[in-house]
Amino acid sequence: MTVRTSRGRAVGALVVGALAACTPSAPDDQTTGVDVQRYQDLAADPWLAATSLTVGRYAFGTNRQFEPGTGRGTRTTTGTLAQVLAAETTSAAREGWVVAAARCGDGSGSGWPVTIELVRALSDGAVAVGEVRVEQDQSGAQQPEGEDAAARALPRRVLVAAYAPHHTNRANLDVPDEPVEFDALECLGGPGGASVGPSDLLAQVQGVDEATR
Amino acid sequence: MTSRDAARVLAGRVPGVVGAAAVVLVAGLVLGALGGCARDLSRGDVLDALRAQSWPVDATVESAQDPGGGRYERPRASARSESPDEPWRAVGAEVERAVVAGWVPVFAQCAGPQDSVRVDLVREVLPGVPATATVTGEVVDELGLPVPLSGGSTVVSVAVVAAAPQDVSDPALLPTSVRGGVAGEAVDLATCLADPAASGDLRWVGTPAALPTLGGPLPR
């Protein structure tokens, strides 16, 4: 029994050792001064006001896949869904962010009612992608019959995020001259559809499609 | 004393003088060697420095295991309290205590009178070791969901994060306000901590300085 256990442990150690030997180590260029500068651009953005930040780096265990730099923050603002989004996008514009896309949630009551995507040129000319989401009202407050939850002035938790491309990312994102109009989206009470603007901004800045571009 | 006596005394003292010089030389060598091997700053040193801070009161001081891949956890402290006041008043009271304890406010962000408020402060917790503190106030119910003040209370959270030894060796990922030493100039917090307008527009002053708890990888 003891011999068998020891043998099992030895085999386990060998397998773990072999797997570790097969896992590529972090490349020397996983994080460079370019990634640090883009990280610092996100860190200093007063609209984003990120409390969680990561610098662009190697995705551990992959064959030279990299992750973008990220910044995330939250806050609470009172208003209707449209008012809160308007206040956020107006404030973001002061720091150079331009609304580039927006889309409604699936209307299921879970997830996000709407997501706004913005773009901003960083100090080296690379383009970062930002995201504004507003949490569903989960307070259980009584809603008058026939009134749309999005149209009620409530304290709403806002989640903001931004992604700076890793220095190896060759995505060619542009900052539009004019912001995309999002207030006509059906989830904001407008006559428009469920989305406006390109749908692949996040995928591009995250380098998800790098291999196929 | 004859000249022969004097010579005898001098001959007796010479070995003493040489011995004393040798002792001084050896002591100098030992001190020099110790100086060359001065212990590097450790995470424990920074944690001890956080524990020694007079603010925030009743803070929990901790540091997690490094996750690998060149990333590292920074020493941190946190505290939480509740207040029946609006967030801007509750945060204002907490920030006042921080300033008395030597912290310098460098950033504030806020919106309407009952909306969340955030203030970032900086200071050195050891010579050459900066730390940042983020004070936030938000009205929430017992489940932590945002509600009007009539349905909950303001939770004031303080998150202090200090530079790790890796940051002291290479400050590339430190916020600008602490990278070259802690700035002594405070921003005017009246933007957020005076009676706010009801418009709810997002306002800020200064540059954010929240040091994330996870650092790295540093550039090679």
HADDOCK unambig.tbl for C-alpha pairs under 7 A between the chains (distance, minus, plus):
assign (segid A and resid 26 and name CA) (segid B and resid 69 and name CA) 6.93 0.50 0.50
assign (segid A and resid 28 and name CA) (segid B and resid 220 and name CA) 6.78 0.50 0.50
assign (segid A and resid 31 and name CA) (segid B and resid 217 and name CA) 6.67 0.50 0.50
assign (segid A and resid 31 and name CA) (segid B and resid 218 and name CA) 6.67 0.50 0.50
assign (segid A and resid 31 and name CA) (segid B and resid 219 and name CA) 4.94 0.50 0.50
assign (segid A and resid 32 and name CA) (segid B and resid 219 and name CA) 4.73 0.50 0.50
assign (segid A and resid 32 and name CA) (segid B and resid 220 and name CA) 6.76 0.50 0.50
assign (segid A and resid 33 and name CA) (segid B and resid 219 and name CA) 6.22 0.50 0.50
assign (segid A and resid 36 and name CA) (segid B and resid 172 and name CA) 6.92 0.50 0.50
assign (segid A and resid 36 and name CA) (segid B and resid 173 and name CA) 6.89 0.50 0.50
assign (segid A and resid 43 and name CA) (segid B and resid 208 and name CA) 6.85 0.50 0.50
assign (segid A and resid 44 and name CA) (segid B and resid 207 and name CA) 5.75 0.50 0.50
assign (segid A and resid 44 and name CA) (segid B and resid 208 and name CA) 5.59 0.50 0.50
assign (segid A and resid 46 and name CA) (segid B and resid 204 and name CA) 6.87 0.50 0.50
assign (segid A and resid 46 and name CA) (segid B and resid 207 and name CA) 5.96 0.50 0.50
assign (segid A and resid 46 and name CA) (segid B and resid 208 and name CA) 5.94 0.50 0.50
assign (segid A and resid 49 and name CA) (segid B and resid 208 and name CA) 5.86 0.50 0.50
assign (segid A and resid 51 and name CA) (segid B and resid 210 and name CA) 5.61 0.50 0.50
assign (segid A and resid 51 and name CA) (segid B and resid 212 and name CA) 6.04 0.50 0.50
assign (segid A and resid 52 and name CA) (segid B and resid 212 and name CA) 5.37 0.50 0.50
assign (segid A and resid 53 and name CA) (segid B and resid 212 and name CA) 5.98 0.50 0.50
assign (segid A and resid 60 and name CA) (segid B and resid 69 and name CA) 6.98 0.50 0.50
assign (segid A and resid 75 and name CA) (segid B and resid 116 and name CA) 5.84 0.50 0.50
assign (segid A and resid 76 and name CA) (segid B and resid 115 and name CA) 5.44 0.50 0.50
assign (segid A and resid 76 and name CA) (segid B and resid 116 and name CA) 5.10 0.50 0.50
assign (segid A and resid 77 and name CA) (segid B and resid 111 and name CA) 6.48 0.50 0.50
assign (segid A and resid 77 and name CA) (segid B and resid 112 and name CA) 6.89 0.50 0.50
assign (segid A and resid 77 and name CA) (segid B and resid 115 and name CA) 5.16 0.50 0.50
assign (segid A and resid 77 and name CA) (segid B and resid 116 and name CA) 6.92 0.50 0.50
assign (segid A and resid 77 and name CA) (segid B and resid 200 and name CA) 6.95 0.50 0.50
assign (segid A and resid 78 and name CA) (segid B and resid 115 and name CA) 6.42 0.50 0.50
assign (segid A and resid 78 and name CA) (segid B and resid 200 and name CA) 6.84 0.50 0.50
assign (segid A and resid 87 and name CA) (segid B and resid 201 and name CA) 5.72 0.50 0.50
assign (segid A and resid 87 and name CA) (segid B and resid 202 and name CA) 6.66 0.50 0.50
assign (segid A and resid 91 and name CA) (segid B and resid 202 and name CA) 6.30 0.50 0.50
assign (segid A and resid 139 and name CA) (segid B and resid 145 and name CA) 6.30 0.50 0.50
assign (segid A and resid 139 and name CA) (segid B and resid 147 and name CA) 6.97 0.50 0.50
assign (segid A and resid 155 and name CA) (segid B and resid 146 and name CA) 5.81 0.50 0.50
assign (segid A and resid 155 and name CA) (segid B and resid 147 and name CA) 5.70 0.50 0.50
assign (segid A and resid 155 and name CA) (segid B and resid 148 and name CA) 6.45 0.50 0.50
assign (segid A and resid 156 and name CA) (segid B and resid 146 and name CA) 6.41 0.50 0.50
assign (segid A and resid 157 and name CA) (segid B and resid 146 and name CA) 6.63 0.50 0.50
